Amino acid sequence: MTLLVGSLTLMAGVITSVVLYQSYKQVEHISINHTLNVARIAQRSISRNMELLSLALDSLAWRYRHTQLHRMPPQQQLDFLLGEKIEAGYIVAQGIIDADGQRVVGSPVLEEIMPGNFSGRDFFDVPRQDTRDALYISPPQAVRLERRAQVIVLSKRLVHVDGSFGGVVFMVLYLDYFRQLFEAMSLEKNAVMSLYSVDGVAYMRLPYDEAFIGSRVENAPQLQHLLAASAPAEGSYFTRSRQDGVQRLYTYVRVPQTRWVVFIGHTKEALFREWMRMFYAVVFLMALFSTAAAYLISRLREEFFRRSKLDQQLEEQARTDKLTSLLNRRALDDALQEAWHKCQRNESARFAVLFADVDFFKLYNDTYGHKAGDYALVAVSRCIKAAVSRHCDRAGRYGGEEFVVLLDEADAEGAVHVAKLIIAALQAQKIPHERSPFGRLTISIGVACLERGIHRSIEEVVKAADQALYQAKREGRNRVRLSQAPAEMAPAAWQFSSASS
């Protein structure tokens, strides 16, 4: 029953763990898909606007190459080239630079934010060296107009009819464009959204931190790996933020035709809030179930232990003589048979049997009464227990005043020594017996050792010990007698008298 309850508890725990794990992975999968979708929306918006701005630069370049441009007055040239675009909300300025780095035409504010020759500036030098007709996006830089602002410069290469470098068309764009775009995504409170270039330069981050703009990723191997050209176009990962130490699920998407990567990070706490509530509820219920099961198991164990102990006591009582606390006749027979079978299996095994009988016990009962006789038998059993100290030895009451001792792995000398200890112990008790010639209670013992080839059953060994006992009694009692094998089969056995004991 205990095993069944324990198995059910374990099975319930395993099933619950599997279900919780599967639900956790499902929440994780849904969260990744949702966050990736948000990142894709931002990516598509940025990509679409960069395409529009690139087309605006192409349009500016086409107007610059118009045959009628140079016949126009300066103000009309400015209006023709820049037109309405100069009023766009996030475009700070636009302009055209010739092959020598001199501004040909541009927004009036350029003189204030970018004075002088443009040679040496990245948005001029890169298109000059790159023969592809690609949009170049500069790193963030700070400018001061009515306020200090972070901007980027978008530029494209101009070419002459012969294909040679003819200059650059460019526009200056407020980075607030990305800030407003990210804020429109309505992310959760502690979520972050950022825009990096593949070389690790930060362009924007929410929550907004101006000091973060333009910084470069350092000591962040995982982020640097994701920004590498060989990294997948999109993906996700869990990590702890270096800025605030919060663990988040980050998803990233590359912006086509640019060097940008959009990152969105949702806190793990927010994503798994509902799952954690379910988890704690399940853990609480499992704790209650486990406590109840543990209580039930403990009660069952106590009951099984009590019954086992009771069964053991009953078994001991069934195998123990009530008066002497030695083995009873049935248990003694079992022990003798076990010793015999052991010797049959193992040729090197041996044992000895002591057969003891209290001298003149009937006269003792007649003189002192049966109650005193019981006390005398108890005293004899104590002497036997004291002499038979090994755990492998067995002692039992054979019947009436007769006792049998089984000595495992004992030779004749050892068996006789134990028998002499029993006689000496009983003599030390000095139990009076006025009708005995010795004046006190005594015992006679016959000893027989297993003789292979002579003894063909355990009964023959016991019979040999019994015959040795009667020999001791015939010789005067209160002594030990060792069984002797027939002269033609074994050497003469040792004899012991009471004087030697």
LUMVEX-232208 format. One line per 2 residues: number of its first residue (from 1); their letters; for each residue x, y, z of C-alpha. Coordinates in nm, 3 decimals, padded with zeros to 5 digits, always signed. Layout:
NUM) a) X,Y,Z ~ ...
END
This chain:
1) mt) +00.000,+00.000,+00.000 ~ +00.285,+00.237,+00.086
3) ll) +00.454,+00.156,-00.243 ~ +00.128,+00.218,-00.430
5) vg) +00.076,+00.560,-00.268 ~ +00.439,+00.653,-00.332
7) sl) +00.412,+00.541,-00.695 ~ +00.093,+00.742,-00.748
9) tl) +00.255,+01.049,-00.592 ~ +00.562,+01.011,-00.813
11) ma) +00.346,+00.957,-01.122 ~ +00.139,+01.267,-01.041
13) gv) +00.457,+01.469,-00.995 ~ +00.601,+01.349,-01.327
15) it) +00.278,+01.418,-01.518 ~ +00.246,+01.763,-01.359
17) sv) +00.607,+01.845,-01.443 ~ +00.560,+01.740,-01.805
19) vl) +00.240,+01.946,-01.839 ~ +00.405,+02.249,-01.679
21) yq) +00.707,+02.217,-01.905 ~ +00.492,+02.189,-02.217
23) sy) +00.283,+02.490,-02.114 ~ +00.605,+02.683,-02.044
25) kq) +00.741,+02.603,-02.391 ~ +00.406,+02.701,-02.545
27) ve) +00.408,+03.039,-02.367 ~ +00.768,+03.086,-02.478
29) hi) +00.680,+03.003,-02.839 ~ +00.382,+03.241,-02.842
31) si) +00.591,+03.517,-02.682 ~ +00.868,+03.477,-02.940
33) nh) +00.621,+03.490,-03.229 ~ +00.445,+03.796,-03.086
35) tl) +00.768,+03.985,-03.023 ~ +00.903,+03.891,-03.364
37) nv) +00.585,+04.024,-03.526 ~ +00.627,+04.357,-03.347
39) ar) +00.991,+04.371,-03.458 ~ +00.886,+04.294,-03.816
41) ia) +00.636,+04.581,-03.810 ~ +00.911,+04.820,-03.701
43) qr) +01.149,+04.672,-03.957 ~ +00.901,+04.716,-04.243
45) si) +00.821,+05.071,-04.140 ~ +01.190,+05.164,-04.128
47) sr) +01.261,+04.984,-04.454 ~ +00.970,+05.155,-04.632
49) nm) +01.072,+05.500,-04.510 ~ +01.436,+05.445,-04.604
51) el) +01.321,+05.346,-04.953 ~ +01.113,+05.666,-04.976
53) ls) +01.406,+05.878,-04.857 ~ +01.636,+05.701,-05.102
55) la) +01.390,+05.778,-05.383 ~ +01.381,+06.140,-05.262
57) ld) +01.760,+06.155,-05.298 ~ +01.733,+05.999,-05.645
59) sl) +01.476,+06.264,-05.737 ~ +01.708,+06.535,-05.606
61) aw) +01.993,+06.394,-05.816 ~ +01.769,+06.384,-06.128
63) ry) +01.665,+06.745,-06.080 ~ +02.028,+06.843,-06.031
65) rh) +02.113,+06.695,-06.371 ~ +01.820,+06.881,-06.540
67) tq) +01.941,+07.081,-06.840 ~ +01.752,+07.396,-06.741
69) lh) +01.886,+07.408,-06.382 ~ +02.189,+07.622,-06.446
71) rm) +01.986,+07.882,-06.635 ~ +01.773,+07.950,-06.328
73) pp) +01.844,+08.221,-06.070 ~ +01.989,+08.091,-05.736
75) qq) +01.662,+08.111,-05.541 ~ +01.470,+07.938,-05.817
77) ql) +01.740,+07.669,-05.828 ~ +01.697,+07.616,-05.454
79) df) +01.322,+07.589,-05.485 ~ +01.346,+07.360,-05.786
81) ll) +01.595,+07.127,-05.618 ~ +01.462,+07.113,-05.266
83) ge) +01.098,+07.192,-05.331 ~ +00.852,+07.083,-05.066
85) ki) +01.082,+06.819,-04.915 ~ +01.255,+07.070,-04.696
87) ea) +00.931,+07.100,-04.499 ~ +00.919,+06.727,-04.408
89) gy) +00.891,+06.684,-04.033 ~ +01.211,+06.485,-03.963
91) iv) +01.431,+06.612,-04.245 ~ +01.661,+06.880,-04.107
93) aq) +01.830,+06.972,-04.433 ~ +01.915,+06.854,-04.785
95) gi) +02.197,+06.938,-05.017 ~ +02.427,+06.856,-05.304
97) id) +02.806,+06.839,-05.284 ~ +03.034,+06.847,-05.586
99) ad) +03.328,+06.613,-05.649 ~ +03.561,+06.845,-05.455
101) gq) +03.350,+06.845,-05.141 ~ +03.204,+07.193,-05.191
103) rv) +02.839,+07.251,-05.130 ~ +02.662,+07.327,-05.457
105) vg) +02.322,+07.385,-05.311 ~ +02.159,+07.307,-04.981
107) sp) +01.924,+07.411,-04.709 ~ +02.020,+07.740,-04.541
109) vl) +02.061,+07.563,-04.209 ~ +02.355,+07.360,-04.345
111) ee) +02.583,+07.659,-04.311 ~ +02.511,+07.656,-03.940
113) im) +02.529,+07.282,-03.863 ~ +02.787,+07.169,-04.123
115) pg) +03.001,+07.460,-04.234 ~ +03.302,+07.437,-04.463
117) nf) +03.420,+07.174,-04.707 ~ +03.268,+06.825,-04.680
119) sg) +03.579,+06.631,-04.775 ~ +03.673,+06.399,-04.490
121) rd) +03.316,+06.352,-04.377 ~ +03.202,+05.990,-04.392
123) ff) +02.880,+06.058,-04.580 ~ +03.093,+06.215,-04.859
125) dv) +03.399,+05.990,-04.858 ~ +03.214,+05.655,-04.851
127) pr) +02.996,+05.720,-05.160 ~ +03.301,+05.863,-05.340
129) qd) +03.489,+05.537,-05.288 ~ +03.192,+05.303,-05.333
131) tr) +03.095,+05.277,-05.701 ~ +02.761,+05.113,-05.620
133) da) +02.447,+05.323,-05.627 ~ +02.374,+05.243,-05.260
135) ly) +02.223,+05.450,-04.984 ~ +02.478,+05.536,-04.718
137) is) +02.362,+05.597,-04.361 ~ +02.605,+05.772,-04.131
139) pp) +02.653,+05.700,-03.760 ~ +02.457,+05.925,-03.521
141) qa) +02.598,+06.271,-03.461 ~ +02.490,+06.565,-03.251
143) vr) +02.401,+06.904,-03.401 ~ +02.272,+07.221,-03.242
145) le) +01.996,+07.426,-03.395 ~ +01.727,+07.564,-03.168
147) rr) +01.815,+07.264,-02.950 ~ +02.078,+06.998,-02.934
149) aq) +01.962,+06.704,-03.143 ~ +02.085,+06.367,-03.264
151) vi) +02.082,+06.323,-03.644 ~ +02.200,+06.091,-03.917
153) vl) +02.300,+06.176,-04.271 ~ +02.170,+05.981,-04.571
155) sk) +02.374,+06.020,-04.891 ~ +02.400,+05.876,-05.243
157) rl) +02.666,+05.898,-05.511 ~ +02.634,+06.133,-05.810
159) vh) +02.797,+06.031,-06.138 ~ +02.881,+06.218,-06.457
161) vd) +02.781,+06.097,-06.801 ~ +03.112,+05.918,-06.833
163) gs) +03.052,+05.735,-06.502 ~ +03.307,+05.933,-06.301
165) fg) +03.236,+06.061,-05.952 ~ +03.033,+06.376,-05.965
167) gv) +02.954,+06.443,-05.600 ~ +02.695,+06.348,-05.340
169) vf) +02.331,+06.419,-05.271 ~ +02.243,+06.400,-04.904
171) mv) +01.985,+06.482,-04.640 ~ +02.006,+06.521,-04.263
173) ly) +01.743,+06.325,-04.066 ~ +01.642,+06.367,-03.703
175) ld) +01.677,+06.045,-03.500 ~ +01.352,+06.144,-03.329
177) yf) +01.189,+05.971,-03.625 ~ +01.292,+05.634,-03.482
179) rq) +01.204,+05.740,-03.129 ~ +00.849,+05.826,-03.231
181) lf) +00.821,+05.505,-03.432 ~ +00.928,+05.292,-03.136
183) ea) +00.701,+05.474,-02.892 ~ +00.407,+05.403,-03.124
185) ms) +00.461,+05.027,-03.075 ~ +00.297,+05.045,-02.727
187) le) +00.534,+04.803,-02.559 ~ +00.490,+04.686,-02.201
189) kn) +00.634,+04.900,-01.922 ~ +00.978,+04.744,-01.883
191) av) +01.025,+04.641,-02.246 ~ +01.314,+04.775,-02.448
193) ms) +01.345,+04.846,-02.819 ~ +01.666,+04.941,-02.989
195) ly) +01.824,+04.993,-03.327 ~ +02.186,+04.891,-03.391
197) sv) +02.406,+04.887,-03.695 ~ +02.589,+04.568,-03.782
199) dg) +02.915,+04.720,-03.663 ~ +02.766,+04.766,-03.314
201) va) +02.673,+05.137,-03.316 ~ +02.355,+05.223,-03.125
203) ym) +02.108,+05.448,-03.313 ~ +01.806,+05.445,-03.082
205) rl) +01.679,+05.283,-02.765 ~ +01.363,+05.292,-02.561
207) py) +01.353,+05.382,-02.276 ~ +01.528,+05.677,-02.434
209) de) +01.876,+05.767,-02.314 ~ +02.062,+06.031,-02.514
211) af) +02.397,+05.911,-02.383 ~ +02.324,+05.570,-02.535
213) ig) +02.292,+05.711,-02.890 ~ +02.612,+05.667,-03.086
215) sr) +02.772,+05.431,-02.834 ~ +02.933,+05.111,-02.955
217) ve) +02.873,+04.758,-02.828 ~ +03.167,+04.631,-02.622
219) na) +03.213,+04.324,-02.400 ~ +02.890,+04.171,-02.532
221) pq) +02.995,+03.864,-02.734 ~ +02.640,+03.737,-02.783
223) lq) +02.516,+04.066,-02.930 ~ +02.827,+04.101,-03.142
225) hl) +02.768,+03.751,-03.277 ~ +02.408,+03.837,-03.371
227) la) +02.521,+04.154,-03.548 ~ +02.773,+03.965,-03.758
229) as) +02.701,+03.929,-04.130 ~ +02.681,+03.549,-04.097
231) ap) +02.406,+03.565,-03.832 ~ +02.044,+03.474,-03.926
233) ae) +01.817,+03.751,-04.054 ~ +01.595,+03.713,-03.747
235) gs) +01.588,+03.519,-03.424 ~ +01.543,+03.527,-03.048
237) yf) +01.732,+03.461,-02.726 ~ +01.707,+03.506,-02.349
239) tr) +01.969,+03.712,-02.170 ~ +02.015,+03.955,-01.883
241) sr) +02.048,+04.321,-01.979 ~ +02.380,+04.490,-01.905
243) qd) +02.200,+04.822,-01.858 ~ +01.948,+04.729,-01.585
245) gv) +02.022,+04.365,-01.503 ~ +01.671,+04.250,-01.602
247) qr) +01.631,+03.917,-01.780 ~ +01.444,+03.955,-02.108
249) ly) +01.340,+03.769,-02.418 ~ +01.505,+03.948,-02.709
251) ty) +01.400,+03.914,-03.071 ~ +01.586,+04.075,-03.360
253) vr) +01.515,+04.142,-03.726 ~ +01.753,+04.283,-03.988
255) vp) +01.633,+04.579,-04.194 ~ +01.680,+04.500,-04.567
257) qt) +01.900,+04.728,-04.777 ~ +02.050,+04.881,-04.461
259) rw) +02.309,+04.792,-04.199 ~ +02.050,+04.807,-03.920
261) vv) +01.909,+04.544,-03.686 ~ +01.593,+04.604,-03.480
263) fi) +01.590,+04.453,-03.129 ~ +01.287,+04.416,-02.900
265) gh) +01.316,+04.284,-02.546 ~ +01.024,+04.186,-02.323
267) tk) +01.088,+04.104,-01.957 ~ +01.060,+03.738,-01.875
269) ea) +00.853,+03.831,-01.571 ~ +00.587,+04.000,-01.788
271) lf) +00.581,+03.724,-02.049 ~ +00.543,+03.445,-01.795
273) re) +00.333,+03.628,-01.536 ~ +00.018,+03.422,-01.600
275) wm) +00.219,+03.103,-01.634 ~ +00.392,+03.172,-01.302
277) rm) +00.054,+03.218,-01.133 ~ -00.055,+02.881,-01.268
279) fy) +00.280,+02.732,-01.167 ~ +00.249,+02.853,-00.807
281) av) -00.109,+02.727,-00.790 ~ -00.003,+02.385,-00.918
283) vf) +00.297,+02.376,-00.682 ~ +00.069,+02.466,-00.391
285) lm) -00.176,+02.189,-00.483 ~ +00.110,+01.944,-00.533
287) al) +00.252,+02.043,-00.195 ~ -00.087,+01.975,-00.035
289) fs) -00.113,+01.644,-00.216 ~ +00.244,+01.550,-00.124
291) ta) +00.186,+01.644,+00.238 ~ -00.129,+01.435,+00.251
293) aa) +00.048,+01.149,+00.077 ~ +00.347,+01.177,+00.310
295) yl) +00.114,+01.174,+00.610 ~ -00.070,+00.872,+00.472
297) is) +00.257,+00.694,+00.395 ~ +00.391,+00.767,+00.743
299) rl) +00.075,+00.628,+00.900 ~ +00.092,+00.323,+00.677
301) re) +00.459,+00.275,+00.761 ~ +00.381,+00.299,+01.129
303) ef) +00.102,+00.047,+01.088 ~ +00.319,-00.186,+00.882
305) fr) +00.603,-00.150,+01.131 ~ +00.367,-00.224,+01.417
307) rs) +00.227,-00.528,+01.241 ~ +00.573,-00.641,+01.135
309) kl) +00.696,-00.609,+01.489 ~ +00.390,-00.793,+01.614
311) dq) +00.442,-01.067,+01.354 ~ +00.806,-01.087,+01.454
313) ql) +00.710,-01.114,+01.818 ~ +00.455,-01.383,+01.737
315) ee) +00.712,-01.568,+01.529 ~ +00.966,-01.542,+01.811
317) qa) +00.707,-01.661,+02.056 ~ +00.624,-01.951,+01.825
319) rt) +00.995,-02.042,+01.813 ~ +01.082,-01.966,+02.177
321) dk) +01.031,-02.173,+02.487 ~ +00.819,-01.963,+02.722
323) lt) +00.997,-02.073,+03.038 ~ +01.364,-02.055,+02.939
325) sl) +01.350,-01.810,+02.643 ~ +01.563,-02.057,+02.446
327) ln) +01.453,-02.208,+02.116 ~ +01.164,-02.448,+02.149
329) rr) +01.172,-02.799,+02.008 ~ +01.035,-02.705,+01.665
331) al) +01.276,-02.413,+01.619 ~ +01.560,-02.630,+01.745
333) dd) +01.479,-02.902,+01.491 ~ +01.477,-02.639,+01.212
335) al) +01.818,-02.509,+01.319 ~ +01.962,-02.861,+01.327
337) qe) +01.824,-02.940,+00.982 ~ +01.964,-02.613,+00.845
339) aw) +02.309,-02.698,+00.984 ~ +02.289,-03.044,+00.828
341) hk) +02.193,-02.911,+00.484 ~ +02.470,-02.653,+00.501
343) cq) +02.723,-02.928,+00.556 ~ +02.579,-03.123,+00.265
345) rn) +02.633,-02.825,+00.036 ~ +02.979,-02.739,+00.171
347) es) +03.219,-03.026,+00.241 ~ +03.441,-02.805,+00.457
349) ar) +03.155,-02.706,+00.690 ~ +03.116,-02.869,+01.031
351) fa) +02.920,-02.845,+01.353 ~ +02.892,-02.997,+01.699
353) vl) +02.591,-03.084,+01.913 ~ +02.574,-03.066,+02.293
355) fa) +02.301,-03.271,+02.461 ~ +02.252,-03.163,+02.825
357) dv) +02.033,-03.303,+03.100 ~ +01.985,-03.170,+03.456
359) df) +02.096,-03.432,+03.709 ~ +01.837,-03.576,+03.949
361) fk) +01.579,-03.323,+03.832 ~ +01.278,-03.539,+03.926
363) ly) +01.406,-03.561,+04.283 ~ +01.458,-03.183,+04.276
365) nd) +01.095,-03.130,+04.175 ~ +00.974,-03.375,+04.437
367) ty) +01.180,-03.200,+04.707 ~ +01.134,-02.832,+04.621
369) gh) +00.821,-02.833,+04.409 ~ +00.756,-02.768,+04.044
371) ka) +00.779,-02.391,+04.079 ~ +01.130,-02.421,+04.216
373) gd) +01.200,-02.666,+03.937 ~ +01.098,-02.401,+03.683
375) ya) +01.335,-02.152,+03.849 ~ +01.611,-02.413,+03.828
377) lv) +01.551,-02.461,+03.454 ~ +01.564,-02.085,+03.402
379) av) +01.898,-02.077,+03.586 ~ +02.032,-02.357,+03.365
381) sr) +01.918,-02.170,+03.051 ~ +02.104,-01.859,+03.168
383) ci) +02.421,-02.061,+03.213 ~ +02.383,-02.198,+02.862
385) ka) +02.324,-01.848,+02.715 ~ +02.633,-01.717,+02.894
387) av) +02.851,-01.994,+02.754 ~ +02.706,-01.987,+02.400
389) sr) +02.797,-01.632,+02.299 ~ +02.843,-01.655,+01.920
391) hc) +02.565,-01.530,+01.700 ~ +02.585,-01.835,+01.475
393) dr) +02.529,-02.080,+01.763 ~ +02.184,-02.199,+01.873
395) ag) +02.057,-02.329,+02.206 ~ +01.715,-02.473,+02.280
397) ry) +01.505,-02.671,+02.521 ~ +01.471,-03.022,+02.385
399) gg) +01.207,-03.122,+02.633 ~ +01.158,-03.129,+03.011
401) ee) +01.501,-03.081,+03.170 ~ +01.690,-03.163,+02.847
403) fv) +01.872,-02.898,+02.641 ~ +02.050,-02.909,+02.306
405) vl) +02.319,-02.666,+02.187 ~ +02.422,-02.639,+01.820
407) ld) +02.775,-02.503,+01.772 ~ +02.848,-02.394,+01.414
409) ea) +03.200,-02.454,+01.277 ~ +03.312,-02.611,+01.608
411) da) +03.555,-02.898,+01.652 ~ +03.562,-03.146,+01.941
413) eg) +03.797,-02.937,+02.152 ~ +03.588,-02.623,+02.113
415) av) +03.262,-02.808,+02.180 ~ +03.398,-02.969,+02.499
417) hv) +03.525,-02.630,+02.612 ~ +03.177,-02.479,+02.578
419) ak) +03.025,-02.776,+02.765 ~ +03.273,-02.727,+03.051
421) li) +03.182,-02.356,+03.064 ~ +02.814,-02.447,+03.106
423) ia) +02.891,-02.692,+03.391 ~ +03.121,-02.439,+03.559
425) al) +02.859,-02.164,+03.530 ~ +02.593,-02.385,+03.690
427) qa) +02.830,-02.484,+03.969 ~ +02.894,-02.117,+04.036
429) qk) +02.520,-02.069,+04.088 ~ +02.537,-02.304,+04.393
431) ip) +02.172,-02.398,+04.369 ~ +02.102,-02.636,+04.662
433) he) +01.989,-02.995,+04.587 ~ +01.987,-03.195,+04.909
435) rs) +01.896,-03.521,+04.736 ~ +02.189,-03.502,+04.499
437) pf) +02.521,-03.656,+04.597 ~ +02.683,-03.328,+04.497
439) gr) +02.463,-03.121,+04.735 ~ +02.375,-02.876,+04.457
441) lt) +02.211,-02.869,+04.116 ~ +02.436,-03.014,+03.841
443) is) +02.413,-03.100,+03.474 ~ +02.556,-03.369,+03.250
445) ig) +02.646,-03.303,+02.886 ~ +02.711,-03.529,+02.589
447) va) +02.905,-03.393,+02.293 ~ +02.898,-03.517,+01.934
449) cl) +03.072,-03.368,+01.629 ~ +02.969,-03.432,+01.272
451) er) +03.162,-03.730,+01.135 ~ +03.133,-03.751,+00.756
453) gi) +03.089,-04.109,+00.640 ~ +02.950,-04.212,+00.980
455) hr) +02.656,-03.979,+01.041 ~ +02.402,-04.004,+00.761
457) si) +02.141,-03.768,+00.908 ~ +02.112,-03.497,+01.169
459) ee) +01.918,-03.741,+01.385 ~ +02.226,-03.966,+01.402
461) vv) +02.440,-03.673,+01.524 ~ +02.183,-03.588,+01.793
463) ka) +02.157,-03.957,+01.886 ~ +02.536,-03.974,+01.922
465) ad) +02.528,-03.674,+02.157 ~ +02.241,-03.835,+02.351
467) qa) +02.439,-04.158,+02.389 ~ +02.739,-03.958,+02.510
469) ly) +02.508,-03.792,+02.766 ~ +02.392,-04.128,+02.899
471) qa) +02.752,-04.238,+02.916 ~ +02.826,-03.932,+03.131
473) kr) +02.536,-04.015,+03.357 ~ +02.649,-04.377,+03.392
475) eg) +02.992,-04.253,+03.489 ~ +02.856,-04.045,+03.778
477) rn) +02.690,-03.734,+03.628 ~ +02.806,-03.369,+03.652
479) rv) +03.050,-03.421,+03.369 ~ +03.109,-03.395,+02.996
481) rl) +03.136,-03.697,+02.769 ~ +03.252,-03.679,+02.405
483) sq) +03.092,-03.928,+02.165 ~ +03.335,-04.186,+02.030
485) ap) +03.326,-04.325,+01.679 ~ +03.357,-04.702,+01.640
487) ae) +03.716,-04.809,+01.685 ~ +03.748,-04.940,+01.334
489) ma) +03.630,-04.606,+01.187 ~ +03.767,-04.331,+01.412
491) pa) +04.024,-04.270,+01.687 ~ +03.919,-04.287,+02.054
493) aw) +03.731,-03.980,+02.181 ~ +03.832,-03.764,+02.475
495) qf) +03.667,-03.812,+02.815 ~ +03.607,-03.548,+03.076
497) ss) +03.504,-03.586,+03.437 ~ +03.354,-03.347,+03.682
499) as) +03.690,-03.313,+03.840 ~ +03.826,-03.158,+03.525
501) s) +03.542,-02.912,+03.516
END
